[in-house]
Amino acid sequence: MKIYFAPMEGITTWSYRRIYEKHFGQMDKYVTPFLSPCQDRRFTHRELQEILPEHNEGMQVVPQLLTCRSEDFIWAARELKQMGYEEINLNLGCPSGTVVSKRKGSGFLAYPKELDEFLARIFDELDMKISIKTRIGKERPEEFSELLSIYNRYPISELIIHPRVQKEFYKGAPHMDVFAAALRDSRNPVCYNGDLFTCSDVQRLQECFPQVQTIMLGRGLIANPALVRMLVGMEDADRKGRLRQFHDELYHQYQETMPGERPVLFKMKELWFYMICLFEDSERLGKKLRKSQHLREYEEAVEGLFAEKTLLMDTRFRG
């Protein structure tokens, strides 16, 4: 089975990916947080940092584009191809209200005619792999039947399906009946994404859909960075030590590249929103971590977690 790392805005940045690869690895593909090409025909400084080849050396990285304008997608894809990228991913899954209001991400799914025209043009003008990460609709799961008929008209290199609609965000159970129909009817390779938090979750997916050869992990992998190593049977006895080394290097990287304590604290607290579930009886130290206003307080809370608390084997992020 192939395993991909899902893009998570503000978290899976180039520095996170590099340090993750160093300590955990085993990833078949990383998809970048979305780039938003626009009419001024340039990438922002932040976007350039994500796609510089030297920042992604030794990893299979696919840039993701968020746009509803075919001309902007084509410009950005050609720029990325000149940088050496062979595949581009189209974001049709982001459920954020500010994105959806601009007909981007999963908001584009509400306009199937325009989406069809968009895909017709980019596949006509580009000579490179184009994959799509999609939800199953904006309002209702029943929308996906028409969307899949559109996707089936084009040589999509991979269709990554998160079986929820936009308005559900990440709440409620994924619509596995819709995914089953997509797996049956898609003319393009299918990858599953959504609510895979533990080895048991992946095992159940494989039992239900043995034909699924590719999965994408997001929140579950942020919560438990060793999840892929566990899935492939490579996790070592010193799992806590590996996690601590990963944390410390990432923490020091952010201190070196961010201006002041507050941005570093914000970034690390965002990670611990997910990772705190790894530790048994972590409520007190987790609260101390969340309330820390200075790096010294943060470091004390983290030291307590690693020194005092047991690292759980089968954890579930419940965000």
Helices and strands as residue ranges (DSSP letters): E 2-5, H 14-23, E 29-31, H 45-51, G 53-55, E 61-62, E 64-65, H 70-82, E 87-92, H 97-100, G 105-110, H 112-125, E 129-135, G 141-143, H 144-151, E 159-162, G 166-168, H 176-185, E 190-193, H 199-208, E 214-217, H 219-223, H 227-231, H 239-257, H 261-275, G 276-278, H 283-291, H 295-308
